[in-house]
Amino acid sequence: MSRALAILLSFFILTMQTVMATHATEYGDGPHEHQGTECLISKAGDRHDDDWDVPPEVVVLFLPRFEAATYSFVQKALLIPTVTVTPPGRAPPLS
């Protein structure tokens, strides 16, 4: 199953790369339109690495919020009888 998934994923990636290369060859990498609407492929390619937001000067540490865990369980108590009955002995007396 995982081998078939890997083959399918690689086929999809290679197909998309081929479509993108064909599109760039035909229309170029500048902004352009298809049937009156702006091309999303060229719009996605306009974002460069220097457009990313500047990281903050302080280190922000996000910690998960811990909550108290509650467990419900039944505790079985050991019942010890308070009255004992001793049965009569079965062996003959020692004499």
C-alpha positions in Angstrom: 0.0 0.0 0.0 2.8 2.5 0.9 4.7 1.7 -2.3 1.6 2.5 -4.4 1.1 5.7 -2.5 4.7 6.7 -3.1 4.4 6.0 -6.8 1.1 8.0 -7.0 2.6 10.9 -5.0 5.7 11.0 -7.2 3.6 10.9 -10.4 1.5 13.8 -9.1 4.5 15.9 -8.3 6.2 15.2 -11.6 2.9 16.0 -13.4 2.5 19.3 -11.6 6.1 20.2 -12.3 5.5 19.5 -16.0 2.4 21.6 -16.1 4.1 24.5 -14.3 7.1 24.4 -16.7 4.8 24.3 -19.7 2.8 27.2 -18.4 5.9 29.3 -17.7 7.2 28.5 -21.2 4.0 29.6 -22.9 3.1 32.7 -20.8 6.4 33.7 -19.1 6.9 34.4 -15.5 5.4 37.9 -15.4 1.8 38.7 -14.4 -0.8 37.9 -17.0 -4.4 37.1 -17.4 -6.5 34.1 -18.6 -10.0 35.0 -20.0 -10.0 38.3 -18.1 -8.9 37.0 -14.7 -5.4 37.2 -13.2 -3.4 34.0 -13.3 -3.1 32.4 -9.9 0.1 30.7 -10.9 1.9 33.9 -11.7 0.3 35.6 -8.6 1.7 32.8 -6.4 5.1 33.2 -8.0 5.3 36.9 -7.3 6.1 36.4 -3.6 9.8 36.4 -2.9 11.8 35.5 0.1 12.4 39.1 1.1 8.7 39.7 1.5 8.4 37.5 4.6 7.6 39.1 7.9 10.6 40.1 10.1 10.9 37.8 13.1 10.3 39.4 16.5 13.3 40.6 18.5 12.3 38.7 21.6 12.0 35.0 21.8 8.3 33.9 22.1 7.9 30.6 23.8 4.5 28.9 23.3 3.8 26.2 25.9 0.9 23.9 26.0 -1.8 24.5 28.6 -1.8 21.7 31.1 -5.0 20.7 32.9 -5.4 18.4 35.8 -6.3 14.9 34.8 -9.2 13.3 36.6 -9.6 9.6 36.7 -12.7 7.8 37.9 -12.2 4.3 39.2 -13.8 1.9 41.6 -11.8 0.8 44.6 -12.6 -2.6 45.9 -12.0 -2.9 49.6 -10.7 -6.1 51.2 -13.4 -7.5 53.4 -12.1 -9.1 56.6 -14.8 -10.9 58.7 -15.0 -9.7 62.3 -16.5 -13.0 63.6 -14.7 -16.3 63.0 -16.0 -19.8 63.6 -13.5 -22.5 64.3 -14.6 -25.9 63.0 -14.1 -28.9 65.3 -10.8 -30.8 65.0 -10.7 -34.0 63.0 -7.5 -35.6 64.3 -7.4 -38.0 67.2 -6.0 -36.5 70.4 -2.3 -36.9 71.1 -1.6 -39.1 74.1 
